[in-house]
Amino acid sequence: MSLIDDMTEEYVLLDKTRTDDGIGGFKPVYVDGVTIQGAMVFDSSMQARTAEAQGVTSVYTLTTKKNIVLEYHDVLRRTRDGKIFRVTSDGDDKFTPKSAGLNMRQVTCEEWTLPGGD
């Protein structure tokens, strides 16, 4: 088992559905989807802190296995504490090549609040 495997924990991808809001429109509802394993780290570098002060919220990096391709604005919940994150990059942008011994893919994330506070 590698250090990366030791750092992984469980996340639940949340699927967005829409339900009738009772007044002719709809509201988004997020329901539990598949469970994945990943390692989330907070970027506390001076550059990240400066960017955060300027409104940039992508201060987390989530590392998963290459076969897990997350998309921009996917939403996930960390099982350990229920914290919600939204993906802020494209999962096809940063991954190890086929020839590498590591099996990793990375996306940036931000802490997020579900619409309606759900």
Biopython code that builds the backbone (N, CA, C, O; Angstrom):
import numpy as np
from Bio.PDB.StructureBuilder import StructureBuilder

atoms = [
    (1, "MET", "N", (0.844, -1.177, 0.000)),
    (1, "MET", "CA", (0.000, 0.000, 0.000)),
    (1, "MET", "C", (0.890, 1.242, 0.000)),
    (1, "MET", "O", (1.881, 1.297, 0.729)),
    (2, "SER", "N", (0.540, 2.233, -0.813)),
    (2, "SER", "CA", (1.342, 3.441, -0.938)),
    (2, "SER", "C", (0.859, 4.524, 0.018)),
    (2, "SER", "O", (-0.222, 4.424, 0.598)),
    (3, "LEU", "N", (1.666, 5.545, 0.170)),
    (3, "LEU", "CA", (1.298, 6.688, 0.997)),
    (3, "LEU", "C", (0.033, 7.344, 0.455)),
    (3, "LEU", "O", (-0.819, 7.785, 1.227)),
    (4, "ILE", "N", (-0.091, 7.411, -0.861)),
    (4, "ILE", "CA", (-1.282, 8.007, -1.473)),
    (4, "ILE", "C", (-2.519, 7.206, -1.093)),
    (4, "ILE", "O", (-3.550, 7.788, -0.755)),
    (5, "ASP", "N", (-2.432, 5.878, -1.143)),
    (5, "ASP", "CA", (-3.565, 5.041, -0.742)),
    (5, "ASP", "C", (-3.910, 5.254, 0.724)),
    (5, "ASP", "O", (-5.084, 5.247, 1.096)),
    (6, "ASP", "N", (-2.890, 5.446, 1.561)),
    (6, "ASP", "CA", (-3.136, 5.680, 2.985)),
    (6, "ASP", "C", (-3.863, 6.999, 3.228)),
    (6, "ASP", "O", (-4.573, 7.130, 4.225)),
    (7, "MET", "N", (-3.702, 7.968, 2.348)),
    (7, "MET", "CA", (-4.323, 9.280, 2.519)),
    (7, "MET", "C", (-5.754, 9.346, 1.995)),
    (7, "MET", "O", (-6.469, 10.305, 2.285)),
    (8, "THR", "N", (-6.179, 8.358, 1.240)),
    (8, "THR", "CA", (-7.505, 8.447, 0.632)),
    (8, "THR", "C", (-8.604, 8.232, 1.664)),
    (8, "THR", "O", (-8.431, 7.537, 2.665)),
    (9, "GLU", "N", (-9.732, 8.855, 1.380)),
    (9, "GLU", "CA", (-10.925, 8.664, 2.194)),
    (9, "GLU", "C", (-12.128, 8.683, 1.263)),
    (9, "GLU", "O", (-11.997, 8.932, 0.065)),
    (10, "GLU", "N", (-13.286, 8.421, 1.820)),
    (10, "GLU", "CA", (-14.496, 8.241, 1.027)),
    (10, "GLU", "C", (-15.197, 9.567, 0.737)),
    (10, "GLU", "O", (-15.356, 10.418, 1.612)),
    (11, "TYR", "N", (-15.607, 9.708, -0.518)),
    (11, "TYR", "CA", (-16.410, 10.840, -0.974)),
    (11, "TYR", "C", (-17.617, 10.298, -1.716)),
    (11, "TYR", "O", (-17.529, 9.262, -2.374)),
    (12, "VAL", "N", (-18.745, 10.991, -1.615)),
    (12, "VAL", "CA", (-19.953, 10.613, -2.339)),
    (12, "VAL", "C", (-20.226, 11.685, -3.381)),
    (12, "VAL", "O", (-20.380, 12.859, -3.047)),
    (13, "LEU", "N", (-20.286, 11.277, -4.649)),
    (13, "LEU", "CA", (-20.664, 12.212, -5.706)),
    (13, "LEU", "C", (-22.150, 12.494, -5.579)),
    (13, "LEU", "O", (-22.942, 11.575, -5.371)),
    (14, "LEU", "N", (-22.529, 13.743, -5.701)),
    (14, "LEU", "CA", (-23.924, 14.131, -5.585)),
    (14, "LEU", "C", (-24.478, 14.413, -6.972)),
    (14, "LEU", "O", (-23.921, 15.208, -7.729)),
    (15, "ASP", "N", (-25.581, 13.750, -7.293)),
    (15, "ASP", "CA", (-26.225, 13.924, -8.592)),
    (15, "ASP", "C", (-27.299, 14.991, -8.480)),
    (15, "ASP", "O", (-28.106, 14.979, -7.550)),
    (16, "LYS", "N", (-27.304, 15.914, -9.433)),
    (16, "LYS", "CA", (-28.281, 16.996, -9.435)),
    (16, "LYS", "C", (-29.536, 16.559, -10.173)),
    (16, "LYS", "O", (-29.479, 16.094, -11.311)),
    (17, "THR", "N", (-30.670, 16.718, -9.503)),
    (17, "THR", "CA", (-31.968, 16.481, -10.131)),
    (17, "THR", "C", (-32.801, 17.735, -9.926)),
    (17, "THR", "O", (-32.407, 18.640, -9.191)),
    (18, "ARG", "N", (-33.931, 17.783, -10.566)),
    (18, "ARG", "CA", (-34.818, 18.941, -10.415)),
    (18, "ARG", "C", (-36.185, 18.456, -9.960)),
    (18, "ARG", "O", (-36.681, 17.430, -10.426)),
    (19, "THR", "N", (-36.786, 19.203, -9.047)),
    (19, "THR", "CA", (-38.131, 18.868, -8.581)),
    (19, "THR", "C", (-39.020, 20.100, -8.711)),
    (19, "THR", "O", (-38.543, 21.235, -8.723)),
    (20, "ASP", "N", (-40.288, 19.854, -8.805)),
    (20, "ASP", "CA", (-41.291, 20.912, -8.900)),
    (20, "ASP", "C", (-41.238, 21.766, -7.636)),
    (20, "ASP", "O", (-41.199, 21.240, -6.524)),
    (21, "ASP", "N", (-41.236, 23.080, -7.815)),
    (21, "ASP", "CA", (-41.198, 23.952, -6.641)),
    (21, "ASP", "C", (-42.586, 24.361, -6.170)),
    (21, "ASP", "O", (-42.719, 25.103, -5.197)),
    (22, "GLY", "N", (-43.629, 23.879, -6.858)),
    (22, "GLY", "CA", (-44.997, 24.145, -6.450)),
    (22, "GLY", "C", (-45.559, 25.464, -6.950)),
    (22, "GLY", "O", (-46.733, 25.756, -6.720)),
    (23, "ILE", "N", (-44.759, 26.260, -7.620)),
    (23, "ILE", "CA", (-45.248, 27.545, -8.138)),
    (23, "ILE", "C", (-44.907, 27.718, -9.622)),
    (23, "ILE", "O", (-44.717, 28.835, -10.103)),
    (24, "GLY", "N", (-44.835, 26.607, -10.324)),
    (24, "GLY", "CA", (-44.618, 26.644, -11.763)),
    (24, "GLY", "C", (-43.178, 26.543, -12.220)),
    (24, "GLY", "O", (-42.908, 26.584, -13.420)),
    (25, "GLY", "N", (-42.265, 26.414, -11.304)),
    (25, "GLY", "CA", (-40.858, 26.291, -11.665)),
    (25, "GLY", "C", (-40.270, 25.009, -11.104)),
    (25, "GLY", "O", (-40.984, 24.033, -10.874)),
    (26, "PHE", "N", (-38.977, 25.020, -10.889)),
    (26, "PHE", "CA", (-38.315, 23.848, -10.316)),
    (26, "PHE", "C", (-37.197, 24.311, -9.407)),
    (26, "PHE", "O", (-36.761, 25.461, -9.458)),
    (27, "LYS", "N", (-36.742, 23.384, -8.570)),
    (27, "LYS", "CA", (-35.591, 23.666, -7.717)),
    (27, "LYS", "C", (-34.617, 22.500, -7.821)),
    (27, "LYS", "O", (-35.026, 21.353, -7.997)),
    (28, "PRO", "N", (-33.319, 22.803, -7.710)),
    (28, "PRO", "CA", (-32.333, 21.722, -7.776)),
    (28, "PRO", "C", (-32.308, 20.930, -6.472)),
    (28, "PRO", "O", (-32.399, 21.493, -5.382)),
    (29, "VAL", "N", (-32.183, 19.634, -6.609)),
    (29, "VAL", "CA", (-32.062, 18.746, -5.462)),
    (29, "VAL", "C", (-30.865, 17.835, -5.725)),
    (29, "VAL", "O", (-30.733, 17.271, -6.811)),
    (30, "TYR", "N", (-30.004, 17.696, -4.733)),
    (30, "TYR", "CA", (-28.820, 16.846, -4.875)),
    (30, "TYR", "C", (-29.040, 15.555, -4.101)),
    (30, "TYR", "O", (-29.380, 15.578, -2.918)),
    (31, "VAL", "N", (-28.842, 14.416, -4.788)),
    (31, "VAL", "CA", (-29.022, 13.102, -4.168)),
    (31, "VAL", "C", (-27.710, 12.329, -4.252)),
    (31, "VAL", "O", (-26.908, 12.542, -5.161)),
    (32, "ASP", "N", (-27.506, 11.437, -3.299)),
    (32, "ASP", "CA", (-26.289, 10.632, -3.270)),
    (32, "ASP", "C", (-26.156, 9.792, -4.527)),
    (32, "ASP", "O", (-27.112, 9.168, -4.987)),
    (33, "GLY", "N", (-24.951, 9.793, -5.069)),
    (33, "GLY", "CA", (-24.621, 8.968, -6.221)),
    (33, "GLY", "C", (-23.569, 7.941, -5.820)),
    (33, "GLY", "O", (-23.655, 7.338, -4.751)),
    (34, "VAL", "N", (-22.592, 7.751, -6.672)),
    (34, "VAL", "CA", (-21.551, 6.754, -6.434)),
    (34, "VAL", "C", (-20.561, 7.235, -5.381)),
    (34, "VAL", "O", (-20.404, 8.435, -5.153)),
    (35, "THR", "N", (-19.906, 6.289, -4.755)),
    (35, "THR", "CA", (-18.872, 6.572, -3.762)),
    (35, "THR", "C", (-17.512, 6.379, -4.410)),
    (35, "THR", "O", (-17.287, 5.402, -5.125)),
    (36, "ILE", "N", (-16.603, 7.319, -4.157)),
    (36, "ILE", "CA", (-15.246, 7.223, -4.688)),
    (36, "ILE", "C", (-14.250, 7.389, -3.550)),
    (36, "ILE", "O", (-14.608, 7.815, -2.452)),
    (37, "GLN", "N", (-13.007, 7.049, -3.823)),
    (37, "GLN", "CA", (-11.914, 7.265, -2.879)),
    (37, "GLN", "C", (-11.041, 8.393, -3.423)),
    (37, "GLN", "O", (-10.756, 8.448, -4.619)),
    (38, "GLY", "N", (-10.622, 9.286, -2.539)),
    (38, "GLY", "CA", (-9.769, 10.381, -2.967)),
    (38, "GLY", "C", (-8.995, 10.952, -1.798)),
    (38, "GLY", "O", (-9.315, 10.700, -0.637)),
    (39, "ALA", "N", (-7.976, 11.724, -2.122)),
    (39, "ALA", "CA", (-7.163, 12.400, -1.106)),
    (39, "ALA", "C", (-7.250, 13.902, -1.362)),
    (39, "ALA", "O", (-6.779, 14.394, -2.388)),
    (40, "MET", "N", (-7.853, 14.623, -0.424)),
    (40, "MET", "CA", (-8.038, 16.062, -0.557)),
    (40, "MET", "C", (-6.991, 16.782, 0.282)),
    (40, "MET", "O", (-6.776, 16.442, 1.445)),
    (41, "VAL", "N", (-6.339, 17.782, -0.315)),
    (41, "VAL", "CA", (-5.383, 18.599, 0.430)),
    (41, "VAL", "C", (-5.731, 20.068, 0.245)),
    (41, "VAL", "O", (-6.179, 20.488, -0.822)),
    (42, "PHE", "N", (-5.516, 20.833, 1.294)),
    (42, "PHE", "CA", (-5.758, 22.274, 1.300)),
    (42, "PHE", "C", (-4.465, 22.980, 0.935)),
    (42, "PHE", "O", (-3.414, 22.688, 1.506)),
    (43, "ASP", "N", (-4.532, 23.904, -0.008)),
    (43, "ASP", "CA", (-3.353, 24.660, -0.405)),
    (43, "ASP", "C", (-3.260, 25.901, 0.467)),
    (43, "ASP", "O", (-4.025, 26.850, 0.294)),
    (44, "SER", "N", (-2.328, 25.891, 1.397)),
    (44, "SER", "CA", (-2.169, 27.017, 2.318)),
    (44, "SER", "C", (-0.955, 27.873, 1.966)),
    (44, "SER", "O", (-0.469, 28.639, 2.798)),
    (45, "SER", "N", (-0.466, 27.741, 0.730)),
    (45, "SER", "CA", (0.697, 28.533, 0.318)),
    (45, "SER", "C", (0.346, 30.019, 0.306)),
    (45, "SER", "O", (-0.829, 30.385, 0.271)),
    (46, "MET", "N", (1.343, 30.848, 0.334)),
    (46, "MET", "CA", (1.124, 32.300, 0.309)),
    (46, "MET", "C", (0.406, 32.716, -0.972)),
    (46, "MET", "O", (-0.433, 33.616, -0.943)),
    (47, "GLN", "N", (0.729, 32.066, -2.108)),
    (47, "GLN", "CA", (0.063, 32.394, -3.364)),
    (47, "GLN", "C", (-1.423, 32.058, -3.295)),
    (47, "GLN", "O", (-2.258, 32.827, -3.770)),
    (48, "ALA", "N", (-1.755, 30.903, -2.699)),
    (48, "ALA", "CA", (-3.156, 30.507, -2.582)),
    (48, "ALA", "C", (-3.905, 31.443, -1.636)),
    (48, "ALA", "O", (-5.060, 31.789, -1.887)),
    (49, "ARG", "N", (-3.261, 31.847, -0.567)),
    (49, "ARG", "CA", (-3.904, 32.751, 0.383)),
    (49, "ARG", "C", (-4.144, 34.122, -0.246)),
    (49, "ARG", "O", (-5.173, 34.753, 0.000)),
    (50, "THR", "N", (-3.200, 34.576, -1.050)),
    (50, "THR", "CA", (-3.370, 35.849, -1.756)),
    (50, "THR", "C", (-4.517, 35.736, -2.756)),
    (50, "THR", "O", (-5.356, 36.632, -2.841)),
    (51, "ALA", "N", (-4.559, 34.646, -3.509)),
    (51, "ALA", "CA", (-5.634, 34.433, -4.479)),
    (51, "ALA", "C", (-6.984, 34.345, -3.782)),
    (51, "ALA", "O", (-7.977, 34.880, -4.275)),
    (52, "GLU", "N", (-7.020, 33.674, -2.639)),
    (52, "GLU", "CA", (-8.267, 33.535, -1.887)),
    (52, "GLU", "C", (-8.761, 34.908, -1.436)),
    (52, "GLU", "O", (-9.963, 35.173, -1.470)),
    (53, "ALA", "N", (-7.853, 35.780, -1.017)),
    (53, "ALA", "CA", (-8.221, 37.134, -0.601)),
    (53, "ALA", "C", (-8.781, 37.938, -1.780)),
    (53, "ALA", "O", (-9.545, 38.884, -1.588)),
    (54, "GLN", "N", (-8.393, 37.551, -2.999)),
    (54, "GLN", "CA", (-8.876, 38.234, -4.199)),
    (54, "GLN", "C", (-10.117, 37.562, -4.782)),
    (54, "GLN", "O", (-10.567, 37.930, -5.867)),
    (55, "GLY", "N", (-10.675, 36.578, -4.071)),
    (55, "GLY", "CA", (-11.925, 35.964, -4.500)),
    (55, "GLY", "C", (-11.803, 34.596, -5.135)),
    (55, "GLY", "O", (-12.824, 33.978, -5.439)),
    (56, "VAL", "N", (-10.597, 34.098, -5.348)),
    (56, "VAL", "CA", (-10.425, 32.757, -5.914)),
    (56, "VAL", "C", (-10.711, 31.733, -4.822)),
    (56, "VAL", "O", (-10.189, 31.846, -3.713)),
    (57, "THR", "N", (-11.536, 30.736, -5.129)),
    (57, "THR", "CA", (-11.921, 29.784, -4.097)),
    (57, "THR", "C", (-11.388, 28.375, -4.325)),
    (57, "THR", "O", (-11.681, 27.477, -3.536)),
    (58, "SER", "N", (-10.621, 28.162, -5.376)),
    (58, "SER", "CA", (-10.106, 26.826, -5.682)),
    (58, "SER", "C", (-8.836, 26.558, -4.884)),
    (58, "SER", "O", (-7.736, 26.601, -5.436)),
    (59, "VAL", "N", (-8.977, 26.287, -3.617)),
    (59, "VAL", "CA", (-7.793, 26.130, -2.781)),
    (59, "VAL", "C", (-7.592, 24.690, -2.305)),
    (59, "VAL", "O", (-6.748, 24.435, -1.445)),
    (60, "TYR", "N", (-8.357, 23.753, -2.854)),
    (60, "TYR", "CA", (-8.186, 22.349, -2.526)),
    (60, "TYR", "C", (-7.784, 21.593, -3.791)),
    (60, "TYR", "O", (-8.162, 21.970, -4.900)),
    (61, "THR", "N", (-7.018, 20.526, -3.607)),
    (61, "THR", "CA", (-6.704, 19.615, -4.701)),
    (61, "THR", "C", (-7.161, 18.222, -4.296)),
    (61, "THR", "O", (-6.808, 17.733, -3.223)),
    (62, "LEU", "N", (-7.947, 17.583, -5.158)),
    (62, "LEU", "CA", (-8.422, 16.220, -4.925)),
    (62, "LEU", "C", (-7.680, 15.288, -5.867)),
    (62, "LEU", "O", (-7.697, 15.477, -7.083)),
    (63, "THR", "N", (-7.028, 14.283, -5.299)),
    (63, "THR", "CA", (-6.316, 13.276, -6.078)),
    (63, "THR", "C", (-7.106, 11.977, -6.032)),
    (63, "THR", "O", (-7.468, 11.502, -4.955)),
    (64, "THR", "N", (-7.373, 11.404, -7.198)),
    (64, "THR", "CA", (-8.089, 10.137, -7.314)),
    (64, "THR", "C", (-7.302, 9.222, -8.242)),
    (64, "THR", "O", (-6.239, 9.593, -8.739)),
    (65, "LYS", "N", (-7.822, 8.043, -8.467)),
    (65, "LYS", "CA", (-7.239, 7.150, -9.467)),
    (65, "LYS", "C", (-7.611, 7.666, -10.857)),
    (65, "LYS", "O", (-8.590, 8.396, -11.014)),
    (66, "LYS", "N", (-6.825, 7.282, -11.859)),
    (66, "LYS", "CA", (-7.017, 7.784, -13.221)),
    (66, "LYS", "C", (-8.382, 7.447, -13.809)),
    (66, "LYS", "O", (-8.892, 8.194, -14.644)),
    (67, "ASN", "N", (-8.976, 6.345, -13.391)),
    (67, "ASN", "CA", (-10.255, 5.953, -13.979)),
    (67, "ASN", "C", (-11.430, 6.789, -13.457)),
    (67, "ASN", "O", (-12.550, 6.641, -13.945)),
    (68, "ILE", "N", (-11.192, 7.656, -12.483)),
    (68, "ILE", "CA", (-12.236, 8.541, -11.962)),
    (68, "ILE", "C", (-12.045, 9.911, -12.605)),
    (68, "ILE", "O", (-11.133, 10.658, -12.249)),
    (69, "VAL", "N", (-12.914, 10.227, -13.552)),
    (69, "VAL", "CA", (-12.806, 11.488, -14.278)),
    (69, "VAL", "C", (-13.931, 12.408, -13.806)),
    (69, "VAL", "O", (-15.087, 12.251, -14.199)),
    (70, "LEU", "N", (-13.574, 13.357, -12.968)),
    (70, "LEU", "CA", (-14.552, 14.324, -12.477)),
    (70, "LEU", "C", (-14.647, 15.477, -13.464)),
    (70, "LEU", "O", (-13.669, 15.819, -14.128)),
    (71, "GLU", "N", (-15.825, 16.070, -13.554)),
    (71, "GLU", "CA", (-16.055, 17.160, -14.496)),
    (71, "GLU", "C", (-16.243, 18.475, -13.759)),
    (71, "GLU", "O", (-16.582, 18.502, -12.576)),
    (72, "TYR", "N", (-16.019, 19.545, -14.471)),
    (72, "TYR", "CA", (-16.198, 20.888, -13.949)),
    (72, "TYR", "C", (-17.586, 21.025, -13.326)),
    (72, "TYR", "O", (-18.591, 20.721, -13.969)),
    (73, "HIS", "N", (-17.639, 21.482, -12.078)),
    (73, "HIS", "CA", (-18.842, 21.706, -11.279)),
    (73, "HIS", "C", (-19.498, 20.426, -10.767)),
    (73, "HIS", "O", (-20.629, 20.484, -10.287)),
    (74, "ASP", "N", (-18.829, 19.268, -10.851)),
    (74, "ASP", "CA", (-19.325, 18.098, -10.119)),
    (74, "ASP", "C", (-19.308, 18.455, -8.638)),
    (74, "ASP", "O", (-18.464, 19.230, -8.188)),
    (75, "VAL", "N", (-20.237, 17.888, -7.889)),
    (75, "VAL", "CA", (-20.353, 18.173, -6.456)),
    (75, "VAL", "C", (-20.139, 16.875, -5.694)),
    (75, "VAL", "O", (-20.653, 15.827, -6.086)),
    (76, "LEU", "N", (-19.378, 16.943, -4.604)),
    (76, "LEU", "CA", (-19.138, 15.754, -3.796)),
    (76, "LEU", "C", (-19.136, 16.101, -2.317)),
    (76, "LEU", "O", (-18.852, 17.234, -1.929)),
    (77, "ARG", "N", (-19.458, 15.106, -1.499)),
    (77, "ARG", "CA", (-19.495, 15.261, -0.049)),
    (77, "ARG", "C", (-18.475, 14.330, 0.580)),
    (77, "ARG", "O", (-18.449, 13.135, 0.287)),
    (78, "ARG", "N", (-17.640, 14.880, 1.442)),
    (78, "ARG", "CA", (-16.678, 14.049, 2.175)),
    (78, "ARG", "C", (-17.451, 13.335, 3.274)),
    (78, "ARG", "O", (-18.109, 13.977, 4.093)),
    (79, "THR", "N", (-17.373, 12.011, 3.291)),
    (79, "THR", "CA", (-18.144, 11.201, 4.230)),
    (79, "THR", "C", (-17.763, 11.478, 5.672)),
    (79, "THR", "O", (-18.629, 11.501, 6.546)),
    (80, "ARG", "N", (-16.496, 11.688, 5.932)),
    (80, "ARG", "CA", (-15.997, 11.851, 7.306)),
    (80, "ARG", "C", (-16.688, 12.993, 8.053)),
    (80, "ARG", "O", (-17.047, 12.845, 9.221)),
    (81, "ASP", "N", (-16.873, 14.133, 7.379)),
    (81, "ASP", "CA", (-17.413, 15.288, 8.090)),
    (81, "ASP", "C", (-18.590, 15.958, 7.381)),
    (81, "ASP", "O", (-19.126, 16.948, 7.878)),
    (82, "GLY", "N", (-18.996, 15.432, 6.232)),
    (82, "GLY", "CA", (-20.143, 15.986, 5.520)),
    (82, "GLY", "C", (-19.849, 17.262, 4.748)),
    (82, "GLY", "O", (-20.773, 17.869, 4.206)),
    (83, "LYS", "N", (-18.593, 17.688, 4.680)),
    (83, "LYS", "CA", (-18.232, 18.921, 3.973)),
    (83, "LYS", "C", (-18.470, 18.743, 2.477)),
    (83, "LYS", "O", (-18.140, 17.705, 1.902)),
    (84, "ILE", "N", (-19.048, 19.771, 1.857)),
    (84, "ILE", "CA", (-19.382, 19.740, 0.436)),
    (84, "ILE", "C", (-18.309, 20.479, -0.365)),
    (84, "ILE", "O", (-17.835, 21.539, 0.043)),
    (85, "PHE", "N", (-17.937, 19.907, -1.501)),
    (85, "PHE", "CA", (-16.962, 20.515, -2.399)),
    (85, "PHE", "C", (-17.530, 20.532, -3.813)),
    (85, "PHE", "O", (-18.323, 19.669, -4.189)),
    (86, "ARG", "N", (-17.112, 21.532, -4.590)),
    (86, "ARG", "CA", (-17.474, 21.590, -6.007)),
    (86, "ARG", "C", (-16.183, 21.636, -6.810)),
    (86, "ARG", "O", (-15.266, 22.389, -6.481)),
    (87, "VAL", "N", (-16.112, 20.835, -7.858)),
    (87, "VAL", "CA", (-14.931, 20.744, -8.707)),
    (87, "VAL", "C", (-14.829, 22.021, -9.542)),
    (87, "VAL", "O", (-15.812, 22.468, -10.133)),
    (88, "THR", "N", (-13.623, 22.603, -9.584)),
    (88, "THR", "CA", (-13.419, 23.865, -10.307)),
    (88, "THR", "C", (-12.405, 23.726, -11.449)),
    (88, "THR", "O", (-11.892, 24.726, -11.951)),
    (89, "SER", "N", (-12.123, 22.504, -11.849)),
    (89, "SER", "CA", (-11.245, 22.281, -13.002)),
    (89, "SER", "C", (-11.767, 21.073, -13.767)),
    (89, "SER", "O", (-12.725, 20.426, -13.342)),
    (90, "ASP", "N", (-11.150, 20.779, -14.868)),
    (90, "ASP", "CA", (-11.562, 19.671, -15.728)),
    (90, "ASP", "C", (-10.698, 18.455, -15.432)),
    (90, "ASP", "O", (-9.471, 18.547, -15.470)),
    (91, "GLY", "N", (-11.319, 17.315, -15.139)),
    (91, "GLY", "CA", (-10.601, 16.100, -14.794)),
    (91, "GLY", "C", (-9.727, 15.543, -15.898)),
    (91, "GLY", "O", (-8.879, 14.687, -15.642)),
    (92, "ASP", "N", (-9.917, 16.012, -17.116)),
    (92, "ASP", "CA", (-9.088, 15.543, -18.233)),
    (92, "ASP", "C", (-7.796, 16.333, -18.382)),
    (92, "ASP", "O", (-7.010, 16.067, -19.291)),
    (93, "ASP", "N", (-7.569, 17.296, -17.507)),
    (93, "ASP", "CA", (-6.406, 18.171, -17.663)),
    (93, "ASP", "C", (-5.154, 17.700, -16.940)),
    (93, "ASP", "O", (-4.049, 17.987, -17.401)),
    (94, "LYS", "N", (-5.280, 16.997, -15.838)),
    (94, "LYS", "CA", (-4.101, 16.696, -15.027)),
    (94, "LYS", "C", (-4.147, 15.238, -14.550)),
    (94, "LYS", "O", (-4.876, 14.896, -13.619)),
    (95, "PHE", "N", (-3.355, 14.396, -15.206)),
    (95, "PHE", "CA", (-3.292, 12.982, -14.840)),
    (95, "PHE", "C", (-1.938, 12.422, -15.257)),
    (95, "PHE", "O", (-1.253, 12.973, -16.119)),
    (96, "THR", "N", (-1.574, 11.318, -14.624)),
    (96, "THR", "CA", (-0.285, 10.711, -14.946)),
    (96, "THR", "C", (-0.365, 9.998, -16.302)),
    (96, "THR", "O", (-1.416, 9.463, -16.655)),
    (97, "PRO", "N", (0.732, 9.985, -17.059)),
    (97, "PRO", "CA", (0.718, 9.316, -18.367)),
    (97, "PRO", "C", (0.670, 7.798, -18.215)),
    (97, "PRO", "O", (0.936, 7.258, -17.141)),
    (98, "LYS", "N", (0.329, 7.127, -19.299)),
    (98, "LYS", "CA", (0.240, 5.666, -19.288)),
    (98, "LYS", "C", (1.541, 5.010, -18.847)),
    (98, "LYS", "O", (1.523, 3.968, -18.193)),
    (99, "SER", "N", (2.666, 5.616, -19.203)),
    (99, "SER", "CA", (3.958, 5.013, -18.890)),
    (99, "SER", "C", (4.363, 5.183, -17.423)),
    (99, "SER", "O", (5.322, 4.556, -16.972)),
    (100, "ALA", "N", (3.652, 6.012, -16.686)),
    (100, "ALA", "CA", (4.017, 6.270, -15.288)),
    (100, "ALA", "C", (3.592, 5.116, -14.385)),
    (100, "ALA", "O", (2.606, 4.430, -14.653)),
    (101, "GLY", "N", (4.339, 4.920, -13.329)),
    (101, "GLY", "CA", (3.985, 3.898, -12.344)),
    (101, "GLY", "C", (2.872, 4.340, -11.406)),
    (101, "GLY", "O", (2.250, 3.513, -10.739)),
    (102, "LEU", "N", (2.621, 5.646, -11.357)),
    (102, "LEU", "CA", (1.553, 6.177, -10.507)),
    (102, "LEU", "C", (0.236, 6.182, -11.257)),
    (102, "LEU", "O", (0.204, 6.372, -12.473)),
    (103, "ASN", "N", (-0.841, 5.973, -10.537)),
    (103, "ASN", "CA", (-2.183, 5.948, -11.101)),
    (103, "ASN", "C", (-2.958, 7.093, -10.456)),
    (103, "ASN", "O", (-3.697, 6.886, -9.493)),
    (104, "MET", "N", (-2.783, 8.323, -11.000)),
    (104, "MET", "CA", (-3.362, 9.496, -10.352)),
    (104, "MET", "C", (-3.999, 10.455, -11.350)),
    (104, "MET", "O", (-3.565, 10.591, -12.494)),
    (105, "ARG", "N", (-5.043, 11.109, -10.867)),
    (105, "ARG", "CA", (-5.703, 12.203, -11.592)),
    (105, "ARG", "C", (-6.027, 13.262, -10.545)),
    (105, "ARG", "O", (-6.387, 12.923, -9.417)),
    (106, "GLN", "N", (-5.902, 14.555, -10.907)),
    (106, "GLN", "CA", (-6.157, 15.616, -9.942)),
    (106, "GLN", "C", (-7.099, 16.670, -10.506)),
    (106, "GLN", "O", (-7.072, 16.992, -11.693)),
    (107, "VAL", "N", (-7.939, 17.200, -9.608)),
    (107, "VAL", "CA", (-8.794, 18.341, -9.915)),
    (107, "VAL", "C", (-8.695, 19.330, -8.759)),
    (107, "VAL", "O", (-8.369, 18.958, -7.631)),
    (108, "THR", "N", (-8.979, 20.582, -9.054)),
    (108, "THR", "CA", (-9.081, 21.560, -7.977)),
    (108, "THR", "C", (-10.532, 21.646, -7.534)),
    (108, "THR", "O", (-11.453, 21.392, -8.311)),
    (109, "CYS", "N", (-10.716, 22.011, -6.267)),
    (109, "CYS", "CA", (-12.060, 22.085, -5.687)),
    (109, "CYS", "C", (-12.180, 23.310, -4.797)),
    (109, "CYS", "O", (-11.183, 23.893, -4.372)),
    (110, "GLU", "N", (-13.413, 23.685, -4.527)),
    (110, "GLU", "CA", (-13.714, 24.729, -3.569)),
    (110, "GLU", "C", (-14.742, 24.196, -2.584)),
    (110, "GLU", "O", (-15.536, 23.318, -2.919)),
    (111, "GLU", "N", (-14.723, 24.734, -1.360)),
    (111, "GLU", "CA", (-15.810, 24.431, -0.434)),
    (111, "GLU", "C", (-17.052, 25.060, -1.012)),
    (111, "GLU", "O", (-16.981, 26.130, -1.616)),
    (112, "TRP", "N", (-18.197, 24.411, -0.839)),
    (112, "TRP", "CA", (-19.401, 24.874, -1.480)),
    (112, "TRP", "C", (-20.588, 24.627, -0.579)),
    (112, "TRP", "O", (-20.544, 23.749, 0.283)),
    (113, "THR", "N", (-21.641, 25.386, -0.767)),
    (113, "THR", "CA", (-22.897, 25.184, -0.049)),
    (113, "THR", "C", (-23.952, 24.809, -1.063)),
    (113, "THR", "O", (-24.101, 25.480, -2.084)),
    (114, "LEU", "N", (-24.687, 23.741, -0.793)),
    (114, "LEU", "CA", (-25.742, 23.329, -1.709)),
    (114, "LEU", "C", (-26.831, 24.399, -1.775)),
    (114, "LEU", "O", (-27.163, 25.001, -0.754)),
    (115, "PRO", "N", (-27.390, 24.645, -2.963)),
    (115, "PRO", "CA", (-28.485, 25.619, -3.073)),
    (115, "PRO", "C", (-29.639, 25.213, -2.146)),
    (115, "PRO", "O", (-30.004, 24.039, -2.081)),
    (116, "GLY", "N", (-30.185, 26.152, -1.459)),
    (116, "GLY", "CA", (-31.263, 25.852, -0.528)),
    (116, "GLY", "C", (-30.785, 25.344, 0.806)),
    (116, "GLY", "O", (-31.594, 25.053, 1.687)),
    (117, "GLY", "N", (-29.448, 25.228, 0.976)),
    (117, "GLY", "CA", (-28.897, 24.792, 2.251)),
    (117, "GLY", "C", (-29.055, 23.315, 2.536)),
    (117, "GLY", "O", (-28.858, 22.888, 3.673)),
    (118, "ASP", "N", (-29.413, 22.502, 1.512)),
    (118, "ASP", "CA", (-29.601, 21.055, 1.728)),
    (118, "ASP", "C", (-28.278, 20.376, 2.025)),
    (118, "ASP", "O", (-28.240, 19.163, 2.234)),
]
sb = StructureBuilder()
sb.init_structure("model")
sb.init_model(0)
sb.init_chain("A")
sb.init_seg("    ")
for serial, (resi, resn, name, xyz) in enumerate(atoms, 1):
    if name == "N":
        sb.init_residue(resn, " ", resi, " ")
    sb.init_atom(name, np.array(xyz, "f"), 0.0, 1.0, " ", f" {name:<3s}", serial, name[0])
structure = sb.get_structure()
